[in-house]
Structures are given as structure tokens and as C-alpha cells.
Amino acid sequence: MQNDTAKIAVRKFLIKSRTAKNSGTSLPDFYSYSLAVGDGSGYEFSTAHEGRITGIRVWEYSSSQITGIQLMYDGNWTTPVCLNYGTPQEMTLLDNESIIQISGKHYYGYIYELMFVTSQGRSLKVGQPYGDSFNFYPTHDGTLPDVFSYSPAVGDGSGTEFSTASEGRITGIRIWEYSNNYISGLQLMYESNWTAMVGVNYGNLMEMKLYDKESIIQISGKYDSSYIYELVFVTNQGRFFQVGQCRGVSFNFYPTQKGSELRFLSGRQNGWGITSIGAHWALIRNYATLVKMIY
């Protein structure tokens, strides 16, 4: 999958999270480091710069590996890392918004997928679901619990990427099933607002509204080489919502931290149905505390 025109692609992805706590007194800076993943050949790089990160650009070469990255600090873009060749995708952060999680895929010589998640529930996802999964999130001098976890996507993964990330807590689910066959579309409600449709709203529609203080704590189902065929959502109040057919390989998603709940779904859809799906979990009540303590 390596291409002659992009031989000098990003071979090592290294994230150093620098956080500072300002209290008017002289305090040391607090750091945490998510260990680098990937082959690690080629030249070292660092995007370290003064100020706070306010934007991200990522280049992907022809539906293949990540070829370049660039960060903006307080309105100023850093020098591009590696090549600004291929298809760029960009996200500008809002006021008081920060990056709190990075996940993705790597395989042998390259990074193939990157997903940045912000403190306001937004995300930027670039690349292909190819290779081994990784998940980066901050700690604070070892004193904060790990509040984020990611259940890596299952399924073929063809088509266009999606993410349901939005502000607020999940309060409802809609799933469309095509003619007693595969899952054709899905939609989540955050607070009282439905997200944009993922896939197509064609076929049999089933819907579940969550009660006050109810949350999704487990997702299971079935998939085969083409589509997701079954989805089962389980809540912390013992209720469940099941849609689809018992066909294919089984999967089971759940958070790694006690008390966490579903934050958003990501994956791919090809215009006919959902081809892959993964789950992102968080300890919601710690969001504000986490951001306040880190920054």
C-alpha cells in the first residue's frame, strides 16, 4: 500500500502533551506523554511551539497513509511535518476548546488513521481503518484517572468516515434496518437535538429514548465482510435496544473505566449502509474537572 510518490511519508507519530496549571504562584509545568506508535524510521519531528493549539491540518495520500500534519498555535501555523501532498482536512478549534484525545491506526511503515477529539465533543477523523489501533489521552502527574476509552472499529470499513460527536449527553438512538438485512443508517440525540443522519434513512426505523440519568454502557452486535448486521445497546438501567439480524461475526464494546458511558460513535458508511463502527466512552462527570485541572 506504499506509493512511490509518497515514499517520505510520516513514519513515526509522536505526541507530547504539555499542560500548565496557573495559580499566580510559581508552579512546575505538568506533562504527560503517550508513547509513540509506528515503525519509527526516518527523521524525528516535533510540533512544539508557544501558545495553545487552535487548529489542525492532516494530509492523506490517495485513500492510503497519512503523509503530513500541521498544527496552528494561537493563529500561527507550524511548518508542515513531512509532505503537504494528497487530500488535506482541517479543523479550527473554538474558543476554550482543546484536544483531549487522539486515536487511530498504524501498520508497519506508516500511520494510516488519525482522529482528534476535543473538549467540546467535536472530532476530526482522517485516513483509513487499516492496521493496529492506538488511543492517546492525558494524565496529570499520575493523579487523574483515565477517563477516556475507545472500542476499535469492526467491519469492512469501506466508504466515507463518520462521527456522531456532539455537545451534551446522549438521550436517544435511531437505527434503520434495510429489509430485514443490514443496518442502513443511524442517528443519535444529544440532549434534545438529533445529529445528522449517518448512512441512509431507508428501511425499518426503530427508536429508543433514554430516561433521566440513563446512559449507554455496552454495545454488541454482528458484522460480516460488507456491513454491520446487528446492533444491541445496553443501558445502566438494565434496558436494551436491539436492531438487525443475527448474521456474521460477533463483537462487544464496553468502556474500560467504571462509570463511563457512550460519548459518540465513529466508523464508515458507503451510501447504502454502515460498513464499520467503533465506540468512544468517557466518564462524563469528570469532563469539566479534567479540563480545569489540565489547563
C-alpha positions in Angstrom: 0.0 0.0 0.0 3.0 2.3 -0.1 3.2 4.7 -3.0 6.3 5.7 -5.0 5.2 9.4 -5.0 4.9 9.5 -1.2 7.9 7.5 0.0 8.9 10.1 2.5 5.6 9.9 4.4 5.1 10.2 8.1 6.6 7.0 9.6 6.5 7.9 13.3 3.8 9.7 15.1 4.8 11.2 18.5 2.5 13.2 20.7 3.8 15.2 23.7 1.1 16.8 25.8 2.3 19.8 27.6 -0.1 21.2 30.2 0.3 24.0 32.7 -1.6 25.0 35.8 -1.6 28.7 36.5 -2.4 29.8 40.1 -0.5 33.0 40.4 2.4 31.3 42.1 5.5 29.6 40.7 4.4 26.0 40.0 6.2 23.5 37.8 4.6 22.6 34.5 2.9 19.2 34.4 3.5 16.9 31.4 2.2 13.6 30.3 3.4 11.5 27.3 1.6 8.9 25.2 4.3 6.6 23.9 4.9 6.7 20.2 3.4 4.1 17.9 4.6 3.1 14.5 7.7 1.9 12.7 9.8 4.9 13.7 12.1 5.0 10.7 13.1 8.3 9.1 13.7 11.7 10.8 12.4 12.9 14.1 10.0 15.8 14.3 8.3 17.9 17.0 5.5 20.4 16.6 6.3 22.1 19.9 5.5 25.8 19.9 4.5 28.6 22.2 0.8 29.2 22.8 -2.2 26.9 22.6 -3.2 24.7 19.7 -6.0 26.3 17.8 -6.1 24.3 14.5 -5.1 21.0 12.9 -4.4 20.0 9.3 -3.8 16.5 8.1 -2.9 15.2 4.6 -3.9 11.8 3.4 -2.4 10.3 0.3 -4.9 8.7 -2.2 -7.0 6.9 0.5 -3.9 5.4 2.0 -1.4 6.6 4.6 -1.1 9.9 6.4 1.5 12.0 4.5 1.7 15.2 6.6 0.4 17.1 9.6 0.4 20.7 10.7 -0.8 22.5 13.9 -1.9 26.0 14.5 -0.8 27.8 17.7 -2.7 31.0 18.5 -3.4 31.7 14.9 0.1 30.7 13.5 0.6 27.5 11.6 3.8 25.5 12.3 6.0 24.2 9.5 4.3 21.2 7.8 5.6 17.9 9.0 6.7 15.7 6.1 4.6 16.3 2.9 1.6 18.5 2.3 0.7 16.1 -0.5 -2.6 14.5 -1.0 -6.0 15.4 0.4 -5.9 17.9 3.3 -8.6 18.0 6.0 -8.7 20.8 8.6 -10.4 21.7 11.8 -10.2 25.1 13.6 -10.8 25.0 17.3 -13.4 27.2 19.0 -12.7 29.5 22.0 -11.8 27.5 25.1 -11.8 24.3 23.0 -8.8 21.9 23.3 -7.7 18.5 22.1 -8.2 15.8 24.8 -7.9 12.5 22.9 -6.2 11.1 19.8 -6.8 7.7 18.4 -6.1 6.0 15.1 -4.5 3.1 13.2 -0.9 2.2 12.4 0.7 -0.5 10.3 4.3 -1.4 9.7 5.8 1.7 7.9 3.1 4.3 8.3 0.3 5.9 10.3 -3.0 5.2 8.4 -5.6 6.9 10.5 -5.8 9.8 13.0 -8.8 11.0 15.0 -8.6 14.1 17.2 -11.4 14.6 19.8 -11.9 17.9 21.6 -13.2 19.1 25.0 -16.4 20.2 23.3 -17.2 16.8 21.8 -16.1 17.6 18.2 -13.7 15.4 16.2 -11.5 15.4 13.1 -11.0 12.0 11.6 -8.6 11.4 8.6 -7.4 8.2 7.0 -8.1 4.6 6.6 -9.1 2.0 9.3 -6.1 -0.2 8.4 -3.7 -1.8 11.0 -3.4 -1.8 14.7 -5.4 0.6 16.9 -4.0 3.1 19.4 -5.6 5.6 21.8 -3.8 8.6 23.4 -5.2 10.6 26.3 -3.7 12.8 29.0 -2.9 12.1 32.6 -2.0 14.8 35.2 1.1 13.9 37.2 -0.5 10.5 37.8 -3.3 12.0 39.9 -6.2 11.8 37.5 -7.9 8.6 36.5 -8.0 7.6 32.8 -11.5 8.9 31.8 -11.5 8.1 28.1 -11.5 4.7 26.3 -12.1 3.6 22.7 -13.5 0.4 21.3 -11.8 -0.1 18.0 -14.0 -0.2 14.9 -15.2 -3.5 13.5 -16.3 -4.2 9.9 -15.1 -3.8 6.3 -14.6 0.0 6.6 -15.3 1.0 3.0 -16.9 4.3 2.2 -16.9 7.6 3.9 -15.9 8.3 7.5 -18.4 9.5 10.1 -18.5 10.7 13.7 -21.6 11.5 15.8 -19.5 13.6 18.2 -21.6 16.5 19.6 -22.1 18.5 22.8 -24.1 17.2 25.7 -25.1 13.7 26.7 -26.8 11.0 24.5 -30.5 10.9 25.1 -31.8 8.9 22.2 -31.0 6.4 19.4 -32.5 5.8 16.0 -31.5 2.8 13.8 -32.6 2.0 10.3 -32.5 -1.7 9.0 -32.8 -2.4 5.3 -35.4 -5.1 4.6 -34.5 -7.5 7.4 -30.9 -7.3 6.3 -28.1 -5.0 7.3 -28.0 -1.7 9.3 -28.6 1.1 6.7 -28.5 4.2 9.0 -28.2 5.6 12.5 -28.7 8.8 14.4 -28.1 9.9 18.0 -29.8 12.5 20.0 -27.7 14.7 22.3 -29.8 16.5 24.9 -32.8 17.4 22.7 -31.0 17.6 19.3 -30.6 14.8 16.8 -27.3 14.6 14.9 -27.1 14.5 11.2 -28.1 11.2 9.6 -25.3 8.6 9.2 -25.9 6.3 6.2 -29.4 6.4 4.8 -32.8 6.7 6.5 -34.2 3.8 4.4 -35.9 0.7 5.7 -37.4 -0.2 9.1 -36.9 2.5 11.7 -36.6 1.7 15.4 -36.0 4.3 18.1 -35.2 4.4 21.8 -35.3 7.4 24.2 -33.2 7.4 27.3 -34.6 8.3 30.8 -33.1 10.9 33.1 -29.7 9.7 34.3 -29.8 6.8 31.9 -26.8 6.1 29.7 -25.4 3.6 27.2 -22.8 1.3 28.8 -22.4 -1.5 26.3 -22.8 -2.1 22.6 -22.7 -5.5 20.9 -23.8 -6.9 17.6 -22.8 -8.7 14.4 -20.9 -7.8 11.2 -19.7 -9.5 8.1 -17.4 -8.6 5.2 -19.7 -5.8 3.9 -22.0 -4.4 6.6 -23.0 -4.1 10.2 -25.9 -6.5 10.6 -27.0 -6.2 14.2 -26.6 -3.6 17.0 -27.6 -4.0 20.7 -27.4 -1.0 23.0 -27.5 -1.7 26.8 -28.1 1.0 29.4 -27.2 1.4 33.0 -30.8 0.9 34.0 -30.9 -2.6 32.5 -32.8 -1.8 29.4 -31.6 -2.8 25.9 -32.3 -1.8 22.3 -31.8 -4.4 19.6 -32.0 -3.9 15.9 -30.9 -6.2 12.9 -30.2 -9.8 12.1 -28.1 -12.4 13.8 -25.6 -12.8 11.0 -21.8 -12.7 10.9 -19.0 -12.2 13.4 -19.9 -11.1 17.0 -18.4 -8.0 18.7 -18.8 -6.5 22.1 -17.9 -2.9 23.1 -17.7 -1.6 26.6 -15.7 1.1 28.5 -12.6 0.3 30.4 -13.4 2.7 33.3 -16.2 2.0 35.8 -19.0 4.6 35.5 -18.1 5.6 31.9 -20.8 5.9 29.2 -21.0 6.2 25.4 -19.8 9.6 24.2 -20.1 9.1 20.4 -19.8 6.6 17.6 -17.5 6.6 14.6 -16.9 4.4 11.6 -17.7 4.4 7.9 -20.7 4.2 5.6 -20.9 3.7 1.8 -24.2 5.4 1.0 -26.2 2.1 1.3 -25.4 1.1 4.9 -23.0 1.2 7.8 -19.8 -0.7 6.9 -17.8 -0.3 10.2 -18.5 1.1 13.7 -16.4 1.9 16.8 -17.4 3.4 20.2 -15.9 6.2 22.3 -16.5 6.2 26.0 -16.0 8.8 28.8 -16.6 9.5 32.4 -18.8 12.4 31.7 -19.0 13.9 35.1 -15.2 14.3 35.1 -15.1 16.4 31.8 -15.1 19.8 33.4 -12.8 18.7 36.2 -10.3 17.2 33.7 -10.2 20.3 31.5 -9.9 22.7 34.5 -7.1 20.7 36.2 -5.1 20.3 33.0 -5.4 23.8 31.8 
